[in-house]
Amino acid sequence: MVATLIVLSWQPGIAGAAAPPVSVTLGHSVAALNGPWKFHAGDDPNGANPDADDASWETVDLTPLPGAHDSDVGLSGYVAGWQARGYRGYVGYGWYRLTLTVNAPAGSALALSGPPDVDSAYQVFLDGHLLGGIGDFSGRTPIAYSIQPRVFELPATVVSGHPVVLAIRVFMGPWDIGADDAGGIHIAPAIGERSGVEAQYRMQWLETVKGYIVEVVEAFLFLLLALMCLSLLPFDRSHTAYSWFALALLLVAAYRANQAFFYWGQFESIHTFEFVSYVMLVPLCLGTWVMAWRAWFEVNQPYWLRQSIVILTLIYVVAQFLNCSWFYDVLPSWTATLVGWLATTVRAMLLLALSFIVVRGMQKMGREGWYALPAIVFISIGLFAQELSAIHVPGIWFPFGTGVSRTQYAYLAFDIAFAILLAQRLRRFARKNRDVDGELLVH
């Protein structure tokens, strides 16, 4: 059956007067609830009450521009949040309300598709009754998880033709404040016949899976390279580079895999994700890779170089911890500036240390040192992504509508370059063993 959708009325609300209900006629179809919505910044205790007076609330339209998508994985239908709508720097609650009437065939099973992109947690109410949401609102401050597609079943009374009030309570945490367009709902919810909503739900999940599948593939490739490094240990147990490389590869694999683990599941809260990824894995990845290249090039002088790398890495861990969102409005504002400067300085010093190691190592190893240069460049593009973004190097592209980052491209190139580098070293060991076996046969 051909999907049918007739929008009978869709008029923006007028300040000082109650907005007329939005009337939607549904067949086997799904209608995006772009609005106009009534919006209130703050946690209004009567926000879910269908009889509450929202005439003084401002009007927000969630209609996306043609072809609009988010800047991360390519979720379609994206609109800017409240920071781009006059609430720069605002962190906390917001309410969205929409009064609508739904006309559908008798006996229709209707459902609501939850907004698949929200900063940072939300609850959905229909005529004051909680339908569900994402995030734990039981405590004083909500616990946020990744936002995922959701389907909420609607009661049969919705098709009666009488106005109902859909209200969405949103909480944005300080971890999202860095984006200029953050805050609130970015992709409008949708209403429709349940099978249609479920089909849209599957499409939204497909977009989400596509956006992070590269992370899983890269993690797997890094794991294979780590095993390849460990396979070289029996040939040269005195060379510590292979152990350092294996550790560095495993740490990067853990970081990449945790991206998908967080966005595909609901196991890690935002705070847990911050601690695992940004406090621990990011500094350890950076410090371990610098140590790995030091061991590869056998740059043992100056004697304090190794200790300096370890100390800088530990300082970076502390700086990242103090920069976490749970210290927002807890520590004085000047500490955020100081900690940010400290993290930037440590990263710059580690970059200088890596540059020194590479230059000294290539002078020492000659042509063999140049073989490592492509792998060093490509892994550094990922490790020092912040610095590249600061000088306005493009960070993401959207082939076929799916976001693929600069780091993902660089890591794919690194996988190839590093595998070739290890294969060359393995071939050298094999040639050396053949020479030794030949001498034994001669004698």
ChimeraX attribute file (.defattr): number of C-alpha atoms within 10 A of each C-alpha:
attribute: neighborCount
match mode: 1-to-1
recipient: residues
	/A:1	5
	/A:2	7
	/A:3	10
	/A:4	12
	/A:5	16
	/A:6	13
	/A:7	13
	/A:8	12
	/A:9	13
	/A:10	15
	/A:11	13
	/A:12	17
	/A:13	21
	/A:14	14
	/A:15	14
	/A:16	11
	/A:17	12
	/A:18	15
	/A:19	20
	/A:20	16
	/A:21	21
	/A:22	22
	/A:23	20
	/A:24	21
	/A:25	19
	/A:26	23
	/A:27	18
	/A:28	19
	/A:29	19
	/A:30	25
	/A:31	21
	/A:32	17
	/A:33	22
	/A:34	18
	/A:35	23
	/A:36	23
	/A:37	24
	/A:38	24
	/A:39	23
	/A:40	20
	/A:41	18
	/A:42	16
	/A:43	14
	/A:44	13
	/A:45	8
	/A:46	13
	/A:47	24
	/A:48	24
	/A:49	18
	/A:50	21
	/A:51	11
	/A:52	11
	/A:53	12
	/A:54	21
	/A:55	15
	/A:56	15
	/A:57	21
	/A:58	17
	/A:59	20
	/A:60	19
	/A:61	15
	/A:62	22
	/A:63	18
	/A:64	17
	/A:65	11
	/A:66	9
	/A:67	9
	/A:68	14
	/A:69	21
	/A:70	17
	/A:71	14
	/A:72	16
	/A:73	21
	/A:74	22
	/A:75	23
	/A:76	21
	/A:77	21
	/A:78	23
	/A:79	22
	/A:80	18
	/A:81	22
	/A:82	24
	/A:83	19
	/A:84	15
	/A:85	12
	/A:86	9
	/A:87	14
	/A:88	15
	/A:89	16
	/A:90	18
	/A:91	22
	/A:92	19
	/A:93	20
	/A:94	23
	/A:95	25
	/A:96	26
	/A:97	26
	/A:98	24
	/A:99	22
	/A:100	23
	/A:101	20
	/A:102	22
	/A:103	20
	/A:104	22
	/A:105	13
	/A:106	9
	/A:107	8
	/A:108	17
	/A:109	17
	/A:110	24
	/A:111	23
	/A:112	25
	/A:113	26
	/A:114	27
	/A:115	23
	/A:116	23
	/A:117	23
	/A:118	23
	/A:119	25
	/A:120	27
	/A:121	25
	/A:122	27
	/A:123	20
	/A:124	22
	/A:125	20
	/A:126	22
	/A:127	17
	/A:128	17
	/A:129	13
	/A:130	13
	/A:131	16
	/A:132	17
	/A:133	22
	/A:134	22
	/A:135	20
	/A:136	15
	/A:137	15
	/A:138	8
	/A:139	7
	/A:140	6
	/A:141	11
	/A:142	18
	/A:143	18
	/A:144	22
	/A:145	22
	/A:146	23
	/A:147	23
	/A:148	20
	/A:149	18
	/A:150	20
	/A:151	21
	/A:152	18
	/A:153	16
	/A:154	18
	/A:155	12
	/A:156	13
	/A:157	10
	/A:158	21
	/A:159	22
	/A:160	14
	/A:161	15
	/A:162	13
	/A:163	19
	/A:164	21
	/A:165	20
	/A:166	21
	/A:167	26
	/A:168	27
	/A:169	23
	/A:170	28
	/A:171	28
	/A:172	23
	/A:173	23
	/A:174	19
	/A:175	18
	/A:176	15
	/A:177	18
	/A:178	10
	/A:179	12
	/A:180	14
	/A:181	18
	/A:182	26
	/A:183	30
	/A:184	29
	/A:185	29
	/A:186	26
	/A:187	26
	/A:188	22
	/A:189	22
	/A:190	19
	/A:191	24
	/A:192	27
	/A:193	22
	/A:194	22
	/A:195	15
	/A:196	20
	/A:197	26
	/A:198	19
	/A:199	12
	/A:200	17
	/A:201	20
	/A:202	14
	/A:203	13
	/A:204	19
	/A:205	18
	/A:206	12
	/A:207	17
	/A:208	21
	/A:209	15
	/A:210	17
	/A:211	20
	/A:212	22
	/A:213	15
	/A:214	20
	/A:215	22
	/A:216	18
	/A:217	15
	/A:218	19
	/A:219	23
	/A:220	17
	/A:221	18
	/A:222	25
	/A:223	20
	/A:224	18
	/A:225	21
	/A:226	22
	/A:227	16
	/A:228	18
	/A:229	22
	/A:230	17
	/A:231	13
	/A:232	18
	/A:233	15
	/A:234	8
	/A:235	12
	/A:236	11
	/A:237	11
	/A:238	9
	/A:239	14
	/A:240	16
	/A:241	22
	/A:242	25
	/A:243	18
	/A:244	23
	/A:245	25
	/A:246	23
	/A:247	21
	/A:248	23
	/A:249	24
	/A:250	21
	/A:251	24
	/A:252	24
	/A:253	24
	/A:254	22
	/A:255	21
	/A:256	23
	/A:257	20
	/A:258	20
	/A:259	16
	/A:260	18
	/A:261	19
	/A:262	18
	/A:263	18
	/A:264	17
	/A:265	12
	/A:266	15
	/A:267	13
	/A:268	17
	/A:269	16
	/A:270	19
	/A:271	16
	/A:272	14
	/A:273	18
	/A:274	20
	/A:275	17
	/A:276	16
	/A:277	18
	/A:278	18
	/A:279	21
	/A:280	20
	/A:281	21
	/A:282	20
	/A:283	24
	/A:284	22
	/A:285	22
	/A:286	25
	/A:287	24
	/A:288	22
	/A:289	25
	/A:290	28
	/A:291	24
	/A:292	21
	/A:293	21
	/A:294	25
	/A:295	21
	/A:296	20
	/A:297	21
	/A:298	17
	/A:299	19
	/A:300	12
	/A:301	11
	/A:302	7
	/A:303	9
	/A:304	9
	/A:305	16
	/A:306	17
	/A:307	10
	/A:308	14
	/A:309	21
	/A:310	16
	/A:311	14
	/A:312	19
	/A:313	25
	/A:314	17
	/A:315	16
	/A:316	26
	/A:317	21
	/A:318	17
	/A:319	22
	/A:320	21
	/A:321	18
	/A:322	18
	/A:323	23
	/A:324	17
	/A:325	17
	/A:326	16
	/A:327	14
	/A:328	15
	/A:329	10
	/A:330	8
	/A:331	12
	/A:332	10
	/A:333	10
	/A:334	9
	/A:335	13
	/A:336	18
	/A:337	11
	/A:338	13
	/A:339	18
	/A:340	16
	/A:341	13
	/A:342	17
	/A:343	21
	/A:344	15
	/A:345	14
	/A:346	21
	/A:347	22
	/A:348	14
	/A:349	15
	/A:350	20
	/A:351	18
	/A:352	12
	/A:353	18
	/A:354	23
	/A:355	14
	/A:356	13
	/A:357	24
	/A:358	23
	/A:359	12
	/A:360	17
	/A:361	21
	/A:362	17
	/A:363	13
	/A:364	14
	/A:365	12
	/A:366	10
	/A:367	10
	/A:368	15
	/A:369	17
	/A:370	15
	/A:371	16
	/A:372	20
	/A:373	15
	/A:374	16
	/A:375	21
	/A:376	20
	/A:377	15
	/A:378	20
	/A:379	22
	/A:380	20
	/A:381	19
	/A:382	20
	/A:383	22
	/A:384	16
	/A:385	15
	/A:386	15
	/A:387	14
	/A:388	15
	/A:389	12
	/A:390	9
	/A:391	8
	/A:392	9
	/A:393	12
	/A:394	11
	/A:395	17
	/A:396	17
	/A:397	17
	/A:398	14
	/A:399	9
	/A:400	8
	/A:401	16
	/A:402	22
	/A:403	24
	/A:404	22
	/A:405	18
	/A:406	18
	/A:407	19
	/A:408	19
	/A:409	16
	/A:410	17
	/A:411	24
	/A:412	17
	/A:413	16
	/A:414	22
	/A:415	19
	/A:416	14
	/A:417	21
	/A:418	21
	/A:419	16
	/A:420	15
	/A:421	18
	/A:422	17
	/A:423	15
	/A:424	14
	/A:425	14
	/A:426	17
	/A:427	12
	/A:428	12
	/A:429	15
	/A:430	13
	/A:431	12
	/A:432	12
	/A:433	13
	/A:434	12
	/A:435	12
	/A:436	12
	/A:437	11
	/A:438	11
	/A:439	10
	/A:440	9
	/A:441	8
	/A:442	7
	/A:443	5
